[in-house]
Amino acid sequence: PFAQVCFVSQSQQTEVIENTLCPTWDQTLIFSNIEIFGEPEEIQQDPPNIIVEIFDKDQF
């Protein structure tokens, strides 16, 4: 499987981990040039969502 991670307007994929139903990723994804508008206190109270979707490479 692999994971697709979406944050604000950007999306990245992890590496594929073969032959497992319980993957663990030890990988860092860097999202560059992210702009988040608003007051820091508001952003801290209601931060943007991070969406993580898991896919099977064989079924994608």
N, C-alpha and C positions, 0 to 999 in steps of 0.2 A: 504493500500500500504506500501511498504518499498523501501528504496534506497540502491543501491549498489554503493560504492564509491571506485574508483581505483586511486591510486597515485603511480607513478614509477612502481615498480613490485609487489605492495601489493594491496589487495582488502578487503574491509570490508562491512558488511551490517548493516543497522540501525534496530531498532526495528520496528515491524509491528504496524501501526496505523489503527485500525479497523473502519469500517463504516463511511468513509469520502472520498470525492472526492478532498478535498483541505487540504492535510496533512501539518502539521508544526512540524518539528522535533526539539526538544530542547535536543539534544544529542551530546556528544563529542566523536569522533572516534580518537583513538590514533594510529598512525602509528609508529612503533618502528624500530630502526636499518635501517633507510633510508640513503643511500649513494647517494649523488648528486655530480658529478664530474664537475670540471671547475672552472674558476675564479669567485669569488663572483659578480663582475661587470657583467660578461656574464650571470650568472644565474639570476641576478636581471633584466637584459634586456630581457631575454628569459626564463622565469621560466618553470618548468615541468608542463604539463597539469594535471588537476584534472578532472576525468570523473565521472559524477553522472548519474546513470540510475535509473529510477523509474519503479517499477514492482507492479502489482496487485497480492497479495498473492493467490487469487483464480484462477488466470490465469497462474501462474508460473509453 
